[in-house]
Amino acid sequence: MNISQKILLVLCILTLAACGFPHDRQWIENKYTDQASKFIQVDGNRVHYRDEGEGPVVILLHGTASSLHTWDAWTQSLKKQYRVIRMDLPGFGLTGPDHNHRYEVSDDVTFLSQFLHALNIERAHLAGSSLGGRIAWQYAMDFPKQVNSLTLMNALGYPQASWPPAIQMGQWPIMDTIMQHVSPRFMYETGLKDVYFNPAMVSDVLVDRYFELSRYPGNLVSFTQRVKARLDKDGHLIKQVAVPSLILWGEEDTFFPVENAHRFKADIAGSMLVTYANVGHLPMEEVPQQSVKDFSQFIASLKSVSNH
């Protein structure tokens, strides 16, 4: 452990006393569910999801330390024409930890397959952000007949030069153990300002959502397990993706550079690419109207082609 890591470790320990939060499952569930929230048992896990609208099915997958709430704006738009389904992935949100601590991408693909089977969904448009994008392209590769289209948003796939600080710390020995018991609220605020291009978008409500959902029983432990999974070692497989694909990317993403968007475009035959200036890691939250419009137009173009 180098000097900077030791200093950070000391700072975290000193912060412990000021980081208390009531780990009350019901309080958190009451705050972060709404009338669309449902729970379903999938392979031993109680999964929180929302299923809204009617029409062709769109599945939305969130990223690391996030939740289905990241897709709120997209859902409000898409549910007018589509059946929009989103869930808290195991280890996050109100789904909480996987009961067998299974957090490799292959486990997520199995989970998604079982989840869709439980809802009797045979085909869908699949969109994923960050980690959700990594899961989405793997799923599209493994189950191409079940995927009408693939949309990747600042997705994992290629070797990372660096990781966001919280993910990096979660991989360090000793620090990972500390993070399983405490993770100060200021770290969430700092981390979110790293991934949003415009720090003014990082409101108290947003920080509270990430911080409080991380306190759902078991999620802090799951986070440190998830960030040690094999996430950026299989980029050579991306060329095998063979479904209609759209790549959306914020150009100012510090940790998932826009160069990766062009790598996805080159590797996935026939794919389309749209990038956004002055946008960071989360286009669906930073520019929701423009990004969902681009997604909707992409889906419409596929319908047009299929009708000819």
Secondary structure, 3 states (H helix, E strand, C coil): CCHHHHHHHHHHHHHHHHCCCCCCHHHHHHHHCCCCEEEEEECCEEEEEEEECCCCEEEEECCCCCCHHHHHHHHHHHCCCCEEEEECCCCCCCCCCCCCCCCCHHHHHHHHHHHHHHCCCCCEEEEEECHHHHHHHHHHHHCHHHEEEEEEECCCCCCCCCCCHHHHHHCCCCHHHHHCCCCCHHHHHHHHHHHCCCHHHCCHHHHHHHHHHHCCCCHHHHHHHHCCCCCCCCHHHHHHCCCCEEEEEECCCCCCCHHHHHHHHHHCCCCEEEEECCCCCCHHHHCHHHHHHHHHHHHHHHHHHHCC
